[in-house]
């Protein structure tokens, strides 16, 4: 049940900046203040975090790899973690990959089924992003059918094959571990990767055809780890207008010049650098080349990244927060969230004086609330 309340005394981040004016919520949306008053003096209220890419759910759905898998229960646990970190809209980034295991097509189907069964029972807006390995061209028809059957609204093209080593006939790094996860022998896995590498000439046309088919269904499309301007332009040419985690300044600049959305990983900001040696997210933020920060592999990261940006003086808190709320909502064309203004969803994060999440509301429904602030609501 959504609440009908007036939040008073808090600093509220509105489009024009910080305001201490009362904030009304009713029927799941932001309204003129007229409900039961809740004194939130000493707290801050900000728009809920919109997370465009997170695979931290893997640790919940497979807590002991090879021994225990718990898809539905794991997704319920994921929703609780999202809420505790102020995330009100989240895309679960699920691979469709030759890597097998948690990243294989069969596990993806299991996740999509579990997601469809549980998403309506939680208040957090849980969505799915399908991460498709580009060289699995024989799977593209099945992928299109899967997207349609489960109502998946976001697909990102990605290529993790180590083409340099494969072109030389050498085994890729970490191949034995990948083979074990996929259920293949190292020899069979190597042959499979060589075969996928050999499909390279077919990939551009196959991706373009799949993109056209998905675009007809209104599926948002992106590419992952762009490294060149030419590569980003190629993806834009087939309708993939979201550049996810560009690896270089050149690729990010090309995305901005083409009007594409740019998503970076929040852990990159927290660490101060990419763990793979790619362009620093802070560098792109300073240059105005980042629209959204995503959790990537760690759900606390968006909030931590915002704090880090403000601490370093790169942006003030209000501007930094737009990279986890208004910016990602705009990238995905979600006009009903990302800002605190009348008529939009009551997706809210309440921070205490230490900047920690005290409560989270998604669509006006409480998804997380700690003891101290709960007393304010109960009074």
SULWOCOR-V389407 format. One record per helix or strand. SS is the DSSP state (helix for helix, strand for strand). FROM is the first residue (numbers start at 1). TO is the last residue. Records with the same first field share a line. If there is no record, write none. Layout:
# SULWOCOR-V389407
SS: FROM-TO + FROM-TO
This chain:
# SULWOCOR-V389407
strand: 5-8 + 11-14 + 17-19 + 23-26 + 29-31 + 36-39 + 44-47 + 49-54 + 64-64 + 68-68 + 87-96 + 125-133 + 154-158 + 220-224 + 242-244 + 261-265 + 292-294 + 296-296 + 345-345 + 348-351 + 357-362 + 365-369
helix: 58-61 + 71-84 + 101-103 + 105-121 + 137-150 + 163-167 + 175-182 + 186-198 + 200-215 + 229-237 + 249-257 + 266-271 + 281-286 + 301-311 + 317-321 + 326-331 + 371-378
